[in-house]
Amino acid sequence: QVDVTAMARLFGYVDMTDSGFIAAVLSIAFNPLFWNVVARWEHKTRALSQVFGSPRAACYCLGAVILMLNCVRSHSFTEAMKSQPKLEGLDCHWVYYMGLAILAVGTLFVISSFLALGFTGTFLGDYFGILMEAKVTSFPFSVLDNPMYWGSTAIYLGWSLM
């Protein structure tokens, strides 16, 4: 038998019927599904490369769409967090500053990953046939296997705590 009372109590703090919460959940789920499906489709068909005239142009356009979708996701997440009830125990200065520190570390990982990979390395260039000359092993890849994912997760955790 599993005791789910703690989880049930936690879900008591979340208003799952709130339209902002539903929009945030849908955008969080949609974004990686979208870019993975489109990238795999491109890899199999090269359709976007043909439409845009080159793999590089197609990759830059997909990257721009991913960035716009991430803006929508971040906005939806922020609005959902504003409309949800707060845990009283987390509504204090030290939790705010801990959230700020986690957000800062996450931002460091995301930005340094982007700088190490470049635009096409970050935005699925390998699916377009745009390959890097060598595996990136410098920071932050020397510290984490997936610094972009861990950094993004830390940003949203930090933002939630704040």
N, C-alpha and C positions, 0 to 999 in steps of 0.2 A: 504494500500500500504506500502511495506517495501522498505526503501532506501538501496540499495546494493552497492552504489558507493564506500564506504569505503572498502568493501570486494573486489570489483572489482579492486580497486587500490592496495590492498594488494596482490592479485593474480598476478598483473602485475610484482611483484618482484620475482615471483617463475617461474622458467623454468621447466614446467611439462613435457617437451619432453626430458629432460636430462636423459640419461640412468642411471646415478648414483642416481638421484632422484627417478626414477621408481624402481630401485633395493631396495632402502631404504624403500619405501612405501610397496613394496611386502614383504620384510623381517619383517617389523613392523607388518603387518597384518597376515603373516603366522605363526609366532612363537606362539602366544597364541592359535591360532586355532589348530595348530599341537599338542601342549602339552595337551590341553583340550580334543581333540578327542582321542588321545592315552590313556590318563588317564581314560577316561570314558569307552573306549573299554576294558582296563585292568580290570576295576572294574566289568564289565559285564561278561567277559570271563576268566579272570585269565591266559590268553595266555602267556603274557610276563613272569609271575612268573613260568609257566611251562617250557618255553624255557630256562630261566636262572637258573632254579633249586630252586629258593626261591624268595619270594616277596622282600626281602631286596636287593638281587643282581639285580633284575629287576628294582627296584626303583633307585638304584645307577647308573645303565646304562642309564635309561631315564634321570636322572639328569645330567649325563655327556653330553648326546646329547643336552639337553636344554642349558647347559652352552656353548657348541660349537655354537649352533644356535644364542645365545645371542652375542657371539663374532662376528659372521657374521653380525648380525643386527647392532651392535655398529660400526663396520667398515663401513658398507654401509651408515649408518647415518652420520658418520664423513666425508666420501667422498662426500656425497650429500651436506653437509653444506659447504664444501670447494668450490664446483663448483657453488653454487648459488650466485646471486648478494647480496651484503650487503646493509642494510638500513643505509644511511649516519648518521642519527640521533642516531643510536646505535653503531657507530664505535668510541667509546671514552673510556677513562680509567675507569670512574665510572661504566659504563655498564659492562665492563669486570670484574671488582671486584664484582659487584652485581651478575653476572653469576657465578663467582667462589664461592661466599658465598652460593648461591642456590645449586650449585653442591655439596658443602661440607655438607650441611644439608641433601640433598638427600642421599649422601653416608653414613652418620651417620645412617639414617633410614634403609637403605638396609642392612648394615653390622650388626647393632644391631638386626634387625629382624632375620637375618640368625643365629646369635649367640643364640637368644632366642628360635628359632624353631629347630635348628639343620638341618642336611642335608635332612633327610627324611621328616621332618616337612615342610621344604621349598619346596622340589621337589616332592610334591603330594603323599607322603607316605600313606596318608589316603585312596587313591584309591587302594593301594596295601594291605590294611588291616593293615598297620603299624600306630597305633594310639598313640597319646600322652596320658600320664597319666591324665593330667588336662589341662584345657584351659590356654593359656599363657596370663597373665594380666600384666606382668612387662613391663618396657620400651622397645620398643617404643609403645607397644600395649596399654599402659596406656594413651598415648597421642592421637593416631590415631587408627581407626578401621582397616585400610589396609596400614600399614606403608611401606610395600615392594612396593606396587603399587605407592603410593604417592612419595616414595623415588626415584623410577625409573623415574617417571615423572619429578621430580625436577632435577635429574641428566641430563636428556635430555634437559630440559629447560635451565639449567645453561650452558650446553655445547653449546647450540644454541646461547645464549647471548655472550658467550666468542668468 
